Amino acid sequence: MTGPSKNVNLALQGGGAHGAIVWGVVDRLLEDGRLGVEAISATSAGAMNAVSLASGLAKGGPEAARQTLHEFWYAVSRLDVMFDLFSRWNQWLQALKLPPEYHPYHAVIHTLTHTLPPNLLNPLNFNPLRDVLLKTIDFERLNHSPAPHLFLNATNIRTGKMKVFETPQISVEAVLASACLPPYFQAVEIDGEHYWDGGYLGNPAIFPLIYRRGAKDVVIVQVTAITRDEIPTSAADVLHRITEISFNSSLMREMRAIAFATGLIDNGELDQTKHSRMFMHWIGNDRLMSELGTGTHFHPEWGLLCRLRDAGREAAGKWLDQHFDDVGVRSTLDIAKMFL
């Protein structure tokens, strides 16, 4: 392989430990080598995948990027030891065959997270991901690398608006802001403003990739399940489904706007020299993501992460086999079927 023959933009969703499926997708695209990545818009765990990819590319190209992604997610899995006690407790509770809403552990966690503010729930402002990022990501190098251009999405608490951090001003604080999920973490302060997880307003945001007027192809790598076959019944499952719908809502709205604008361009009602005709693509495994338990977002066990990585690699491989020739030519995502 002599190098990339086509350039694309990536839109990487967040989703806690489930973001390992994005790792697998990116790993397979890098292994294939035919696609270059011009820009990335990413949120939460997607932002962590984005900086891992960019840092690795800046260090030594695609193979270094694959290694950096592996190092990051392995380091994340080592944090899972703090959840081992909770895991064993939950296994015992499962043996009792009680509905999740009756589990004492869930009751305690629900009470704490709904009554204590973040500064009391997490008074030391402990975030183990900070050290992982600082050990695995070369922020200085990725900020001065010509590609990919990064757009990391966060939510400004004061204004209620989206904040997009971009190279060459990406810091560890920007990544943590994009992944700051209340009430487990205190808001991240940057230049006097405070931020929460970007998923509330853009998971991920597509507009930065359109406005930059570079590559016309956007590959959305989906984490959060859009559809589910069963109606949730337990309290935990209901709350989980509410979160899924909420964290997909901004993407739904943007895809509706893109579909509308694309129709106007295709019908000659908008000047194609002034308005970009984007080609939209999608890689994911909605079936698998809908089958994962509600607690696995916060349980980065290495076996689960590897399972998700392999699923992502498989999904990306199938997409490459079916649609590589379409890149730069047409959209392969049926926006109306999936998002409208």
PLY file of the C-alpha trace (Angstrom):
ply
format ascii 1.0
element vertex 340
property float x
property float y
property float z
element edge 339
property int vertex1
property int vertex2
end_header
0.00 0.00 0.00
1.57 3.28 -1.11
-0.67 5.53 0.97
-4.20 6.90 1.20
-5.99 7.39 -2.11
-9.06 9.17 -0.71
-9.63 11.56 2.17
-12.56 11.51 4.57
-13.74 13.19 7.75
-14.65 11.14 10.82
-17.51 11.87 13.24
-16.91 9.84 16.39
-19.63 9.32 19.00
-19.08 8.96 22.72
-20.47 6.32 25.06
-18.10 5.50 27.90
-16.52 2.05 27.67
-18.73 1.37 24.65
-16.47 3.79 22.76
-14.12 0.85 22.28
-16.17 -0.05 19.21
-14.90 3.22 17.67
-11.37 2.07 18.48
-12.01 -1.05 16.39
-13.46 0.90 13.46
-10.53 3.32 13.38
-8.02 0.48 13.80
-9.43 -1.32 10.75
-9.47 1.85 8.63
-5.84 2.50 9.55
-4.88 -1.09 8.78
-6.56 -0.86 5.36
-4.61 2.30 4.56
-6.67 3.54 1.62
-8.41 6.37 3.47
-6.72 9.46 4.83
-8.36 11.35 7.69
-8.57 15.11 7.10
-10.63 16.11 10.13
-12.41 14.59 13.11
-15.39 15.85 15.09
-15.73 13.89 18.31
-17.41 13.83 21.69
-16.61 12.19 25.04
-15.07 8.74 24.45
-15.01 9.70 20.78
-12.78 12.64 21.72
-10.39 10.24 23.45
-10.29 8.06 20.36
-9.69 11.19 18.27
-6.70 12.44 20.27
-5.24 8.91 20.40
-5.50 8.68 16.62
-4.09 12.16 16.02
-1.26 11.74 18.52
-0.23 8.42 17.01
-0.33 9.74 13.46
1.82 12.67 14.50
4.32 10.35 16.19
4.78 7.83 13.43
1.90 7.36 11.02
-0.88 4.74 10.91
0.93 1.95 12.77
1.88 4.32 15.58
-1.74 5.47 15.71
-2.97 1.89 16.04
-0.47 1.32 18.85
-1.51 4.51 20.67
-5.17 3.52 20.50
-4.32 0.11 21.94
-2.22 1.66 24.71
-4.97 4.10 25.64
-7.74 1.51 25.89
-5.53 -0.97 27.73
-4.70 1.75 30.26
-8.42 2.46 30.61
-9.07 -1.22 31.29
-6.57 -1.11 34.17
-8.82 1.45 35.85
-11.51 -1.22 36.06
-10.00 -2.70 39.22
-11.84 -0.03 41.22
-15.12 -1.49 39.94
-14.33 -5.13 40.81
-16.05 -4.96 44.19
-19.18 -3.46 42.64
-19.08 -6.15 39.95
-18.96 -8.99 42.47
-21.76 -7.34 44.48
-23.90 -7.08 41.37
-23.27 -10.73 40.48
-24.59 -11.77 43.88
-27.61 -9.51 43.45
-28.28 -11.01 40.02
-28.34 -14.46 41.63
-31.23 -13.27 43.79
-33.18 -12.53 40.57
-34.44 -9.21 41.91
-35.41 -6.42 39.50
-32.55 -3.86 39.24
-34.63 -1.14 40.89
-34.71 -3.22 44.10
-30.95 -3.71 44.30
-29.51 -1.94 47.36
-26.46 -0.91 45.32
-28.61 0.79 42.69
-30.68 2.43 45.40
-27.57 3.83 47.11
-26.06 5.07 43.85
-29.38 6.60 42.78
-29.75 8.37 46.12
-26.20 9.71 46.10
-26.22 10.91 42.50
-29.61 12.59 42.87
-28.96 14.31 46.19
-25.26 15.20 46.34
-23.71 17.85 44.07
-20.52 16.85 42.20
-18.27 18.75 44.63
-19.55 16.52 47.47
-20.01 13.31 45.47
-16.45 13.68 44.14
-14.86 16.21 46.52
-11.27 15.58 45.40
-12.27 16.10 41.76
-10.78 12.69 41.02
-10.68 11.73 37.35
-8.38 8.79 36.59
-8.63 9.47 32.85
-6.47 12.58 33.27
-3.37 10.54 34.06
-4.15 8.03 31.30
-4.41 10.81 28.72
-1.25 12.56 29.88
0.71 9.29 29.72
-0.51 8.15 26.30
-1.22 11.34 24.31
1.38 13.81 23.00
-0.75 16.96 22.97
2.11 19.21 21.85
2.77 17.08 18.78
-0.87 16.54 17.76
-1.55 20.28 17.97
1.25 21.01 15.51
0.48 18.20 13.10
-1.09 19.24 9.76
-3.75 16.51 9.92
-6.18 15.52 11.13
-7.86 18.71 12.26
-9.67 18.00 15.52
-13.00 19.39 16.70
-13.89 18.26 20.25
-17.39 19.06 21.47
-18.37 20.14 24.99
-21.39 21.83 26.62
-20.96 25.28 28.15
-22.94 25.09 31.41
-23.44 28.85 31.76
-24.61 29.61 28.21
-26.17 26.26 27.37
-24.34 26.39 24.03
-21.91 24.04 22.40
-18.20 24.74 22.66
-15.96 23.31 19.97
-12.31 22.98 20.95
-10.04 22.56 17.96
-6.40 22.18 17.03
-3.97 23.79 17.65
-5.52 24.41 21.09
-6.44 20.89 22.20
-5.47 20.18 25.81
-6.12 17.40 28.27
-8.69 19.72 29.88
-10.56 20.02 26.56
-10.78 16.22 26.26
-11.97 15.88 29.86
-14.53 18.65 29.30
-15.92 16.77 26.32
-16.30 13.69 28.53
-17.43 15.34 31.78
-20.60 13.49 32.72
-22.39 14.97 35.73
-22.85 14.21 38.55
-19.91 11.81 38.63
-17.35 14.49 37.78
-17.08 18.14 38.65
-17.44 20.54 35.72
-14.19 21.21 33.87
-13.10 24.85 33.97
-11.26 26.29 30.97
-10.55 30.04 30.68
-13.19 30.89 33.27
-15.99 28.84 31.66
-17.31 25.52 32.93
-18.14 22.54 30.75
-20.02 19.27 30.79
-20.14 16.35 28.36
-20.57 17.39 24.74
-23.14 14.66 24.15
-25.92 16.93 25.38
-25.58 19.19 22.33
-23.53 17.27 19.79
-22.78 13.56 19.80
-20.91 14.28 17.63
-21.41 17.65 15.93
-21.35 17.40 12.14
-21.38 21.09 11.27
-17.64 21.73 11.92
-16.81 19.17 9.23
-19.16 20.84 6.75
-18.09 24.41 7.47
-14.38 23.69 6.96
-15.05 22.95 3.28
-12.45 20.23 2.94
-13.17 16.58 2.14
-16.81 16.02 1.22
-17.16 12.60 2.84
-18.19 12.24 6.49
-18.01 8.79 8.10
-20.18 8.67 11.24
-19.04 6.03 13.71
-22.06 5.30 15.90
-21.89 4.03 19.48
-25.26 4.72 21.09
-28.07 2.45 19.92
-30.73 4.24 17.87
-33.38 1.53 17.87
-34.32 -1.18 20.37
-36.62 -4.14 19.82
-37.93 -4.28 23.37
-39.63 -1.68 25.53
-37.61 -1.09 28.75
-39.43 -2.15 31.92
-37.04 -1.80 34.85
-36.20 1.61 36.27
-32.55 1.21 35.29
-33.42 0.27 31.70
-35.89 3.16 31.40
-33.25 5.66 32.51
-30.71 4.07 30.17
-33.07 4.39 27.21
-33.82 8.03 28.10
-30.08 8.71 28.04
-29.68 6.97 24.68
-32.45 9.00 23.08
-31.15 12.23 24.60
-27.58 11.62 23.44
-28.72 10.79 19.90
-31.15 13.72 19.60
-28.62 16.32 18.45
-27.30 13.99 15.75
-30.87 13.27 14.65
-31.53 16.99 14.23
-28.34 17.61 12.29
-29.01 14.70 9.96
-32.49 16.05 9.26
-30.95 19.44 8.34
-28.33 17.76 6.14
-31.02 15.76 4.34
-33.04 18.94 3.75
-30.03 20.90 2.43
-28.93 17.99 0.25
-32.38 17.85 -1.34
-32.21 21.56 -2.14
-28.76 21.19 -3.70
-29.75 18.14 -5.74
-32.86 19.95 -7.01
-30.82 22.99 -8.06
-32.45 25.26 -5.49
-29.11 26.01 -3.80
-25.93 27.12 -5.55
-23.49 24.19 -5.40
-20.55 26.60 -5.62
-21.61 28.16 -2.32
-23.09 25.17 -0.51
-21.24 21.89 0.01
-22.80 18.67 -1.21
-21.68 16.23 1.49
-21.47 12.46 1.13
-22.59 10.78 4.34
-21.54 7.32 5.50
-22.19 5.27 8.64
-20.35 2.49 10.45
-21.72 0.81 13.55
-23.44 -2.20 15.05
-26.78 -1.06 16.45
-27.83 -4.62 17.28
-24.81 -5.32 19.47
-24.95 -1.95 21.23
-28.63 -2.45 22.08
-27.83 -5.80 23.69
-25.21 -4.49 26.11
-26.19 -4.08 29.74
-26.90 -0.70 31.26
-23.90 -0.86 33.58
-21.25 -1.66 30.98
-20.74 2.01 30.04
-18.79 2.44 33.27
-17.18 -1.01 33.39
-14.16 -1.02 31.04
-13.28 -4.69 31.51
-10.61 -5.73 28.99
-12.66 -8.63 27.62
-15.57 -6.29 26.87
-13.29 -3.68 25.30
-11.70 -6.31 23.04
-15.11 -7.66 22.07
-16.22 -4.17 21.08
-12.93 -3.52 19.26
-13.36 -6.69 17.22
-16.98 -5.79 16.43
-15.83 -2.38 15.24
-13.13 -3.91 13.07
-15.67 -6.27 11.53
-18.15 -3.46 10.83
-15.44 -1.29 9.25
-14.19 -4.19 7.15
-17.66 -4.85 5.77
-18.16 -1.15 5.04
-14.84 -0.95 3.19
-15.67 -4.02 1.10
-19.09 -2.69 0.17
-18.54 1.05 -0.10
-14.93 2.11 -0.62
-15.60 2.82 -4.29
-18.49 5.09 -3.28
-16.27 7.44 -1.26
-16.06 10.76 -3.08
-18.91 9.74 -5.38
-22.12 9.25 -3.39
-23.56 8.83 0.09
-23.94 5.30 1.40
-26.06 6.28 4.39
-29.83 6.32 3.95
-30.49 9.29 6.21
-34.27 9.01 5.93
-34.29 5.33 6.92
-31.93 5.65 9.86
-32.51 9.10 11.29
-35.81 10.56 10.12
0 1
1 2
2 3
3 4
4 5
5 6
6 7
7 8
8 9
9 10
10 11
11 12
12 13
13 14
14 15
15 16
16 17
17 18
18 19
19 20
20 21
21 22
22 23
23 24
24 25
25 26
26 27
27 28
28 29
29 30
30 31
31 32
32 33
33 34
34 35
35 36
36 37
37 38
38 39
39 40
40 41
41 42
42 43
43 44
44 45
45 46
46 47
47 48
48 49
49 50
50 51
51 52
52 53
53 54
54 55
55 56
56 57
57 58
58 59
59 60
60 61
61 62
62 63
63 64
64 65
65 66
66 67
67 68
68 69
69 70
70 71
71 72
72 73
73 74
74 75
75 76
76 77
77 78
78 79
79 80
80 81
81 82
82 83
83 84
84 85
85 86
86 87
87 88
88 89
89 90
90 91
91 92
92 93
93 94
94 95
95 96
96 97
97 98
98 99
99 100
100 101
101 102
102 103
103 104
104 105
105 106
106 107
107 108
108 109
109 110
110 111
111 112
112 113
113 114
114 115
115 116
116 117
117 118
118 119
119 120
120 121
121 122
122 123
123 124
124 125
125 126
126 127
127 128
128 129
129 130
130 131
131 132
132 133
133 134
134 135
135 136
136 137
137 138
138 139
139 140
140 141
141 142
142 143
143 144
144 145
145 146
146 147
147 148
148 149
149 150
150 151
151 152
152 153
153 154
154 155
155 156
156 157
157 158
158 159
159 160
160 161
161 162
162 163
163 164
164 165
165 166
166 167
167 168
168 169
169 170
170 171
171 172
172 173
173 174
174 175
175 176
176 177
177 178
178 179
179 180
180 181
181 182
182 183
183 184
184 185
185 186
186 187
187 188
188 189
189 190
190 191
191 192
192 193
193 194
194 195
195 196
196 197
197 198
198 199
199 200
200 201
201 202
202 203
203 204
204 205
205 206
206 207
207 208
208 209
209 210
210 211
211 212
212 213
213 214
214 215
215 216
216 217
217 218
218 219
219 220
220 221
221 222
222 223
223 224
224 225
225 226
226 227
227 228
228 229
229 230
230 231
231 232
232 233
233 234
234 235
235 236
236 237
237 238
238 239
239 240
240 241
241 242
242 243
243 244
244 245
245 246
246 247
247 248
248 249
249 250
250 251
251 252
252 253
253 254
254 255
255 256
256 257
257 258
258 259
259 260
260 261
261 262
262 263
263 264
264 265
265 266
266 267
267 268
268 269
269 270
270 271
271 272
272 273
273 274
274 275
275 276
276 277
277 278
278 279
279 280
280 281
281 282
282 283
283 284
284 285
285 286
286 287
287 288
288 289
289 290
290 291
291 292
292 293
293 294
294 295
295 296
296 297
297 298
298 299
299 300
300 301
301 302
302 303
303 304
304 305
305 306
306 307
307 308
308 309
309 310
310 311
311 312
312 313
313 314
314 315
315 316
316 317
317 318
318 319
319 320
320 321
321 322
322 323
323 324
324 325
325 326
326 327
327 328
328 329
329 330
330 331
331 332
332 333
333 334
334 335
335 336
336 337
337 338
338 339
